[in-house]
C-alpha cells in the first residue's frame, strides 16, 4: 500500500535490509513494529517490500526529526532492532531524508 503523506516537507527513514534464512519470529516482530510505530506522535505512514532474494526496503514517514529520534529510542523498538542485527539481517542500512517535494500519479 502506498502511504498517504501530507504535503512536503516531512521526513523519510529508509531501511534497507538483507534477511538471513528462516523466520525466527521475524514476521510477528515486523507486524508489531508497524503497529507500535502507528501509535507514535509524528508517524505519517509506511511502505514496505521484500524480494525473493531477501532484500527488503521499508520507508517510514515522519513529521519531524524529533519524532524519528523518539521512535529510534523507543524501548521496544530498540530491543527489536538489536534482535534484527543478531538474528534476522545479514546486512542493513538506515538513511534519514527530508522530503522537499513529492509527486503522485493515480489512474
LUMBA-959818 format. One line per 2 residues: number of its first residue (from 1); their letters; for each residue x, y, z of N, C-alpha, C. Coordinates in Angstrom, 1 decimal, padded with zeros to 4 digits. Layout:
<atoms>
NUM	a	X,Y,Z,X,Y,Z,X,Y,Z  ...
</atoms>
This chain:
<atoms>
1	xx	000.8,-001.2,000.0,000.0,000.0,000.0,000.9,001.2,000.0  000.5,002.2,-000.8,001.3,003.5,-000.8,000.8,004.4,000.3
3	xx	001.7,004.9,001.1,001.4,005.7,002.2,000.8,007.0,001.8  -000.2,007.5,002.5,-000.8,008.8,002.2,-000.1,009.9,003.1
5	xx	000.8,010.6,002.5,001.6,011.5,003.2,001.1,012.9,003.0  001.3,013.8,003.9,000.9,015.2,003.8,001.8,016.0,002.8
7	xx	001.4,017.2,002.4,002.3,018.0,001.6,003.7,018.1,002.2  004.7,018.1,001.4,006.1,018.3,001.9,006.2,019.7,002.5
9	xx	007.1,019.9,003.4,008.2,018.9,003.8,007.8,018.0,004.9  008.4,016.8,004.9,008.3,015.8,006.0,009.6,015.0,005.9
11	xx	009.7,014.0,006.7,010.9,013.1,006.7,010.6,011.7,006.3  011.6,011.0,005.8,011.5,009.6,005.4,012.7,008.9,006.0
13	xx	012.5,007.7,006.6,013.5,006.9,007.1,013.5,005.6,006.2  014.6,005.4,005.5,014.7,004.3,004.5,015.5,003.2,005.1
15	xx	014.9,002.1,005.4,015.6,001.0,006.0,015.7,-000.1,004.9  016.9,-000.4,004.5,017.2,-001.4,003.5,017.9,-002.6,004.2
17	xx	017.4,-003.8,004.0,018.0,-005.0,004.7,018.1,-006.2,003.8  019.0,-007.0,004.2,019.1,-008.4,003.6,018.9,-009.4,004.7
19	xx	017.8,-010.2,004.5,017.4,-011.2,005.5,018.3,-012.4,005.6  018.4,-013.0,006.7,019.0,-014.3,006.9,018.0,-015.3,006.6
21	xx	018.3,-016.6,006.6,017.4,-017.7,006.3,016.5,-017.9,007.5  015.3,-018.3,007.3,014.4,-018.7,008.4,013.7,-017.5,009.0
23	xx	012.5,-017.7,009.5,011.7,-016.6,010.1,012.1,-016.2,011.5  012.3,-017.2,012.4,012.8,-017.0,013.8,012.0,-015.8,014.5
25	xx	010.7,-015.7,014.2,009.9,-014.7,014.8,009.8,-013.4,014.1  010.4,-013.3,013.0,010.6,-012.0,012.2,009.2,-011.4,011.9
27	xx	008.3,-012.2,011.3,007.0,-011.7,010.8,006.2,-011.1,011.9  006.2,-011.8,013.1,005.5,-011.3,014.2,006.1,-010.0,014.7
29	xx	007.4,-009.9,014.8,008.1,-008.7,015.3,007.8,-007.6,014.3  007.9,-007.8,013.0,007.7,-006.8,012.0,006.3,-006.2,012.1
31	xx	005.3,-007.1,012.2,003.9,-006.6,012.4,003.8,-005.8,013.6  004.4,-006.2,014.7,004.3,-005.4,016.0,005.0,-004.0,015.8
33	xx	006.1,-004.0,015.1,006.8,-002.7,014.9,005.9,-001.7,014.1  005.2,-002.2,013.1,004.3,-001.3,012.4,003.2,-000.8,013.3
35	xx	002.6,-001.7,014.1,001.6,-001.3,015.0,002.1,-000.3,016.0  003.2,-000.5,016.5,003.8,000.4,017.5,004.2,001.7,016.9
37	xx	004.7,001.7,015.7,005.1,003.0,015.0,003.8,003.8,014.8  002.7,003.2,014.4,001.5,003.9,014.1,001.0,004.6,015.4
39	xx	001.4,004.2,016.6,001.0,004.8,017.8,001.9,006.0,018.2  003.0,006.2,017.5,003.9,007.3,017.8,003.5,008.6,017.3
41	xx	003.7,009.6,018.1,003.4,011.0,017.6,004.4,011.3,016.5  003.8,011.9,015.4,004.6,012.3,014.3,004.7,011.2,013.2
43	xx	004.2,010.0,013.4,004.2,009.0,012.4,003.2,009.3,011.3  003.6,009.2,010.1,002.8,009.6,008.9,002.4,008.4,008.1
45	xx	003.2,007.3,008.0,002.8,006.2,007.2,004.1,005.3,007.0  003.8,004.2,006.3,004.9,003.3,006.0,004.6,002.5,004.7
47	xx	005.7,002.2,004.0,005.6,001.4,002.8,006.8,000.3,002.9  006.5,-000.9,002.5,007.5,-002.0,002.7,007.3,-003.0,001.6
49	xx	008.5,-003.5,001.1,008.5,-004.6,000.1,009.7,-005.4,000.4  009.6,-006.7,000.1,010.8,-007.6,000.2,010.7,-008.6,-001.0
51	xx	011.9,-008.7,-001.6,012.0,-009.6,-002.8,012.3,-011.0,-002.4  012.2,-011.9,-003.3,012.5,-013.4,-003.1,013.9,-013.6,-002.6
53	xx	014.8,-012.7,-003.0,016.3,-012.8,-002.6,016.6,-012.4,-001.2  015.5,-011.9,-000.5,015.7,-011.5,000.9,016.0,-010.0,001.0
55	xx	016.1,-009.3,-000.1,016.3,-007.8,000.0,015.0,-007.1,000.3  015.0,-006.3,001.3,013.8,-005.6,001.7,014.1,-004.1,001.8
57	xx	013.0,-003.3,001.6,013.1,-001.9,001.8,011.8,-001.4,002.5  012.0,-000.8,003.6,010.9,-000.2,004.3,011.1,001.3,004.4
59	xx	010.1,002.1,004.0,010.2,003.5,004.2,009.1,004.0,005.1  009.6,004.6,006.2,008.6,005.2,007.2,008.7,006.7,007.0
61	xx	007.5,007.3,007.2,007.4,008.8,007.0,007.1,009.4,008.4  007.7,010.6,008.6,007.6,011.2,009.9,007.5,012.7,009.8
63	xx	006.8,013.3,010.7,006.6,014.8,010.7,007.8,015.6,011.0  008.7,015.0,011.8,009.9,015.8,012.2,011.1,014.8,012.6
65	xx	012.2,015.4,012.7,013.4,014.7,013.1,013.2,014.3,014.6  012.6,015.1,015.4,012.4,014.8,016.8,011.5,013.5,016.9
67	xx	010.5,013.4,016.0,009.6,012.2,016.0,010.5,010.9,015.7  011.4,011.1,014.7,012.2,010.0,014.3,013.1,009.5,015.5
69	xx	013.7,010.5,016.1,014.6,010.2,017.3,013.8,009.5,018.4  012.6,010.0,018.7,011.8,009.4,019.7,011.5,007.9,019.3
71	xx	011.2,007.6,018.1,011.0,006.3,017.6,012.3,005.4,017.8  013.4,006.0,017.4,014.7,005.3,017.5,014.9,004.8,018.9
73	xx	014.6,005.7,019.9,014.9,005.4,021.3,013.7,004.7,022.0  012.7,004.4,021.3,011.6,003.7,022.0,012.1,002.3,022.5
75	xx	011.9,002.0,023.7,012.5,000.8,024.3,012.2,-000.5,023.5  010.9,-000.7,023.1,010.6,-001.9,022.4,011.2,-001.9,021.0
77	xx	011.2,-000.8,020.4,011.8,-000.7,019.0,013.3,-001.0,019.1  014.0,-000.4,020.2,015.4,-000.7,020.4,015.7,-002.2,020.6
79	xx	014.9,-002.8,021.3,015.1,-004.3,021.6,014.9,-005.1,020.3  013.9,-004.7,019.5,013.7,-005.5,018.2,014.8,-005.1,017.3
81	xx	015.3,-003.9,017.2,016.4,-003.5,016.4,017.7,-004.4,016.7  017.9,-004.6,017.9,019.1,-005.4,018.3,018.9,-006.9,017.9
83	xx	017.7,-007.3,018.0,017.4,-008.7,017.6,017.5,-008.8,016.1  017.2,-007.8,015.4,017.4,-007.8,013.9,018.8,-007.9,013.6
85	xx	019.7,-007.2,014.2,021.1,-007.3,014.0,021.7,-008.6,014.3  021.2,-009.3,015.4,021.8,-010.5,015.8,021.2,-011.7,015.1
87	xx	019.9,-011.6,014.6,019.2,-012.8,014.2,018.7,-012.7,012.7  018.0,-011.6,012.4,017.2,-011.5,011.1,018.0,-011.0,009.9
89	xx	019.0,-010.1,010.1,019.6,-009.5,009.0,021.1,-009.8,008.9  021.5,-010.1,007.6,022.9,-010.2,007.4,023.5,-008.9,007.1
91	xx	022.7,-007.9,006.7,023.2,-006.6,006.4,022.0,-005.6,006.5  022.2,-004.4,006.9,021.1,-003.4,006.9,021.7,-002.0,006.9
93	xx	020.9,-001.1,006.3,021.3,000.3,006.2,020.1,001.2,006.5  020.3,002.2,007.3,019.2,003.2,007.6,019.7,004.6,007.0
95	xx	018.8,005.2,006.3,019.0,006.5,005.8,017.8,007.4,006.2  018.2,008.6,006.6,017.1,009.6,007.0,017.2,010.7,006.1
97	xx	016.0,011.1,005.5,016.0,012.1,004.4,014.9,013.1,004.7  015.1,014.3,004.3,014.0,015.3,004.3,013.3,015.3,003.0
99	xx	012.1,015.1,002.9,011.3,015.1,001.6,011.0,016.6,001.4  011.5,017.1,000.3,011.3,018.5,000.0,010.2,018.7,-001.0
101	xx	010.0,017.7,-001.9,008.9,017.7,-002.9,008.4,016.3,-003.0  007.1,016.1,-003.3,006.5,014.8,-003.6,005.5,014.9,-004.7
103	xx	005.5,014.0,-005.6,004.6,014.0,-006.7,003.9,012.7,-006.7  002.7,012.7,-007.2,001.8,011.5,-007.3,001.1,011.3,-008.6
105	xx	000.9,010.1,-009.0,000.1,009.8,-010.2,-000.9,008.7,-009.8  -002.1,008.8,-010.2,-003.1,007.7,-009.9,-004.1,007.7,-011.0
107	x	-004.3,006.5,-011.5,-005.3,006.3,-012.6,-006.7,006.1,-012.0
</atoms>
